[in-house]
Amino acid sequence: MTTSTAPAPTVAMTGTTDVTGVTDVAGVSRPVVASGDRVPLLALAAPLLLFTHGILQWVDDLGRPADALRSGDATGAWGVAAGAVLVAAVAAFCWLATSLGGRLEHLDVATPAGVLAAFGAGATGTVWVGHTVGLLGGDLPTALTAGGPVLVGVAVATVLGALAVEARMPVRSLALAGVAALVLALPWGLEPLGALLLLIAFAPLLNQPEPQAA
């Protein structure tokens, strides 16, 4: 009597996702995607954090007098919490831009987009810490207070545009993300709506990428 041993699985790396080749009883090799891709989680978490920041900002604005709103003072409890959530949201978008850049094959924009996003995230965190500890006042120019999130947004838009060019993301999702960016830029406190539009635009990213055989 002879015994046979099944061949050992082979592992290949495709981008940020581990693809393991497994041979079944019929001798057919099939790829299995391991849970190593963080893009779906980041595509869900980043807009939700932005939505939460918008709600906290609404609550903070309702509880502050008019002179505090004009001066931009955000040292209250709600303001500090909103700032912390914004820093987390910007960091998530930064991580998302970096992770999506790893999916690009032809357009070499991953490195500059990642550097831009990292700089924007660092600037956002620095401004929030400065406000929280009192090193920075509330009369800072808008370019400084909003510059960090804008830089991260530009980095995300650059990577999404490159993915659309490489046919790795639907053009309609890119267009909806552009509408969301426009809503976020409006000075009417529509951040929760913009975040929900971004979440819908990121829907194709919530699914694991198609496995590729080694």
N, C-alpha and C positions, 0 to 999 in steps of 0.2 A: 504494500500500500504506500502510495506516495502522497505527500501533502504539498499544497501550493500556498504560497504567501502572497497576499495582495500587495501590489506595488505601493511604495510610500508616496504620500501626497507631495506634490511639488508646489512651491510658493513663488509667485511672481509679484512684483510691485508695479502697479499702474497708477501713477499720480500719487494721491494721498490714500488710496484704497488698496488693501491687501486682497489679492485674488489667489485663492488656493485651488489648485487642480486636484480633483478627487476622481478616482476611477471606480465606477460602480461594478456590480456583479456581472453586467453584460460586457464589460471591458471598454465602456465608453467614458472618455474623460470629460467631465463637466466642471466649469468654474463655479466657485462659491465665493461670494463677497463677504469678507470679514468686516466687523464693525470698527473700521479705522478712519472713516471719513467723517470729519466734523462739520462739513458744509451744511447738511440738513439741519443740524442742531443750531448752528450759528444763524442760518437763514430764518429760523423761527424765533430765536432768542433776541436777536438785534432789534427787529421791529417791535416786539413786545416790550422790550426795555424802553424804547423810544416812546411807545404809547403810554407806558407808566409814567415816564418823565412829564409828558404833556398833561396828564391828569394831576400829578402832584403840583405842577406849575399853576394849573387852574386853582387848586385849593390854596396854594400859597398867595396867589394874587387876590383871592377873595378875602383873605385874612389880614391884608396889609393896607395901611392908609395910602391915600393918593400920593403924598409926597415921597413915600418909600418906593412906590411904583415908578415915579419919575426919576428917582435917583439910581434905580437899579439895585438897591440894597437887597441882598438875599442871604442875610445872616441868621434869619429865623430858622426854627426847627424844620418847617416844611421846605424852606428854600435850600437848606443844607442837604436834606434828603433828596430833593429834586436834582440838585447838582451832582450828588453821588450817583444817582441812577443815570444821569446823562453821561458821566464819565464811563460807567459800565457799558452803556449803549454804544458810545463811540469806540470803546475798546473792542466790543463785539463786532462792530462794522469793520474795524481795522483788521481783526483776525479773519473775518469773512473775505475781505479783499485779498489778503495774503493767501488764504486757502484756495480761493477761486483762481488766483494767478497760477497756481500749480497745475491747473487743468489745461492751460493754454499750450498749444503745440507749435504754432507758427508765428504769432505776434508776440514779440519780446517786450511786453509792458509790465510783466509781473514784478520785476525788481524796482523800477521807478514808482509804480503804484504802491508797492509795499513800503518804500521809504517815505513817500508822501503821507500815507495813512499813519505810519508810526509817528511821524513828526506832528501830525494833527492830533493824534490821541495824546501824545505827551504834552502838547500845548493846552489841550482841554483840561487834563489833570492838574497841570501847574496853575492855571487860572482858578480852578475850583479850590485847590488847597490855599492859594493866596487869599481868596475871598473868605474862606472858612476861618483862617487864623488871623485875619485882619491885616495882612500885609498889603493887600490890594483893596482899594476903595471901590465904590459902586459907580464911579463916573468914568470908567475905562471906555475907550473908543470901541464901537461895535466891531471893527475889524479885528480887535484883539480878543474880545469875548466870544465872538462867533467864528473866528478864523479857524480854530481847530476842527470843529465839526464840519465846516465847509471843505477843508482840505481832505478829510476822510471821505466825505461825500464825493468829491472829485475822483479820488482813488477808486472808490467802488464803481462809480459810473464808467471810469476808464476800463476797468476789468470786465464789467458787464457788456460794454460796447464791443470789446475784443472777443468775448465769448459769442456774441451775436454774429459778428463777422465770420467767425469760424463755424457758425451753424451749431453751436453747442447750447444756445439759449434762444427761445422764440423771440422774434422781433417785437411782438405784441407785449411781451413782458418787459422788454427794455423801454418801450413807449410808455407803459403804465408806470414804470419806475421814474421816468422823466416827469410825468404828471404829478407823482407823489413829491418829487423834489420841488416842483413849482408850488404845490400846496404848502410845503414846509417853509418855503421862502416868503410866503405872504405874511404880513404883520398882523394877522387877525387871530392868532392863537389856535390855529387849526392843526397843531402837531399830532393829536390823536388820529385825526382823519388821514393825514399824510402817512402815519405809521401803518395804519390798516391797509392803505393802498400799496405800500411797500411789501407788506406781508402777502398780499395777493400777487404782486409782481414776482415775488420770490417763490411762488408755488412750485415752479419746475425744479427748483433747487432742493425742495424738501424730500425728493425721492433720491435713493441711492443711484449713482451712475451705473450705466450698463457694464457688467463685468466683461473683461477682455481676456481671452485665453492667452497663455504664455506662448 
